[in-house]
Amino acid sequence: MGNNREKPIIAVRGLVNRFGSETVHDGLDLDVFAGEVLGVVGGSGSGKSVLLRTIVGLNRPLAGRVEVFGTNVLRMNDAEQRTLEERWGVLFQDGALFSSLTVAQNIEVPLKEFYRMPQRLMDEIAALKIGLAGLPEDAGPKFPAQLSGGMRKRAGLARALALDPEIVFLDEPTAGLDPIAAGEFDNLIRDLKSSLGLTVFMVTHDLDSLFAICDRVAVLVDKKIRVGTLDQLLHDDHPWIRSYFHGPRGRAAQHAEALPAPPGPARTAASATL
């Protein structure tokens, strides 16, 4: 996956993001290929979420080029933006659900924005996405405040899947979840990738997620990015990368991945607090 013969569906070139006197990205290049799960990691302030927001057009960089499906995100017109937004879904870290709407109504928001369809059909689609995200059927009429943290993440994912996207962007999807809920969410993403053919761009701190579901990992260091398989990065001699993957939490995640899988999700307790 990701060989030179493939054309990336996300291509970032020469990206520069600066906030005041602080340069976050300085000439960053990145390719993302169809059907892969790419994990994006980096130290605090390295600009992981900024990169995600730049790719989906929510942050305008100082310089660089961002293409998604061949469209220049930084210069797209309204029609191109609308077309792209139908082809991707975004799950922000806190779920970004509308508190005054039920779960089903939250899922129907993008349907109303992009299509004109009967309410009954929207209700059916919302119910389908609720099941797809692993939520119980009775979650639909509930409000976000009535859900656990894990269920809110799943509700946000259900909304991100509302338009049957080809790419899903996840911003710290397991942050704040206990190890069991985080492991279940990892399993859900892996199953959805397999069944729907999704490409997943996942910003995370969670080492277990990297070992469980990522095909490649992009590490933000020195205002640029290093990308490779986990095996390649485990042999990288950059100080931050070595510290991240070979510290106590990294060793625990590697050990957990090497063990035979027990029934149900298995994770190290350490990763949930990263």
NORWO-V210004 format. One record per pair of residues at least 4 apart in sequence whose C-alpha atoms are under 6 Angstrom apart, sorted by the first residue. I is the first residue (numbers start at 0). J is the second residue. D is the distance in Angstrom with one decimal. If there is no record, write none. Layout:
I&J&D, I&J&D
This chain:
1&32&5.6, 7&30&5.6, 7&31&5.4, 7&32&4.6, 8&32&5.5, 8&67&5.5, 8&68&4.8, 9&30&5.7, 9&31&5.0, 9&66&5.7, 9&67&4.5, 10&29&5.9, 10&30&4.7, 10&65&5.8, 10&66&5.1, 11&28&5.1, 11&29&4.9, 11&64&5.8, 11&65&4.6, 12&28&4.5, 12&63&5.7, 12&64&5.2, 13&26&3.9, 13&27&5.0, 13&28&5.7, 13&63&4.5, 14&26&4.8, 14&27&4.7, 14&62&5.7, 14&63&4.1, 15&24&4.9, 15&25&4.7, 15&26&5.5, 15&60&5.9, 15&61&5.4, 15&62&4.9, 16&23&5.5, 16&24&5.0, 16&60&4.9, 16&61&5.5, 17&21&5.6, 17&22&4.2, 17&23&5.6, 23&46&5.9, 23&222&5.6, 24&222&4.5, 24&223&5.9, 25&222&5.3, 27&223&4.7, 33&198&5.6, 34&196&5.8, 34&197&5.5, 34&198&4.4, 35&198&5.2, 35&214&6.0, 36&198&5.9, 36&199&4.6, 36&213&4.9, 36&214&5.3, 37&200&5.1, 37&213&5.6, 37&215&5.1, 37&216&5.5, 38&201&4.8, 38&202&5.9, 38&213&5.9, 38&216&4.6, 39&201&5.9, 39&202&4.6, 39&216&5.9, 39&217&4.8, 39&218&5.9, 40&203&5.8, 40&218&5.0, 41&45&5.8, 41&218&5.4, 41&219&4.7, 52&57&5.0, 52&58&5.5, 53&57&5.6, 53&58&4.5, 65&71&5.7, 65&72&5.6, 66&70&5.1, 66&71&4.4, 66&72&5.6, 71&75&5.9, 75&79&5.6, 86&164&4.4, 86&165&5.4, 87&164&4.6, 87&165&5.8, 87&166&4.6, 87&167&5.6, 88&159&4.3, 88&164&5.8, 88&167&4.8, 89&159&5.3, 89&167&5.8, 89&168&4.7, 90&94&6.0, 90&155&5.8, 90&156&5.8, 90&169&4.9, 91&170&5.0, 92&170&4.9, 92&171&5.2, 92&172&6.0, 94&152&5.5, 94&155&4.9, 98&143&5.8, 100&104&5.6, 100&105&5.9, 101&140&5.4, 101&141&5.2, 101&142&4.4, 102&139&5.0, 102&141&5.9, 102&142&5.9, 103&125&5.5, 103&139&4.6, 106&125&5.8, 106&158&4.2, 110&114&5.6, 128&157&5.1, 129&134&5.4, 129&157&5.8, 130&134&5.5, 132&153&5.5, 132&157&5.4, 146&150&5.6, 146&151&5.9, 165&197&5.4, 166&197&5.7, 166&198&4.7, 166&199&5.8, 167&199&5.0, 168&200&4.8, 168&201&5.9, 169&201&4.6, 170&202&4.9, 171&202&5.4, 171&203&4.6, 173&181&5.2, 176&180&5.9, 176&181&5.5, 177&271&5.9, 178&182&6.0, 178&266&6.0, 178&268&5.6, 178&271&5.6, 182&264&5.0, 183&264&5.7, 189&212&6.0, 191&195&5.5, 192&196&5.1, 192&197&4.6, 204&273&5.8, 205&270&5.3, 206&270&5.9, 207&211&5.9, 207&252&5.3, 208&212&5.9, 209&213&5.1, 215&227&5.4, 215&228&4.5, 216&226&5.6, 216&227&5.6, 217&225&5.6, 217&226&4.2, 218&224&5.4, 218&225&5.1, 219&223&5.8, 219&224&4.5, 220&224&5.8, 227&231&5.7, 229&233&6.0, 241&245&5.5, 242&246&5.3, 244&249&4.5, 245&249&5.2, 245&250&5.6
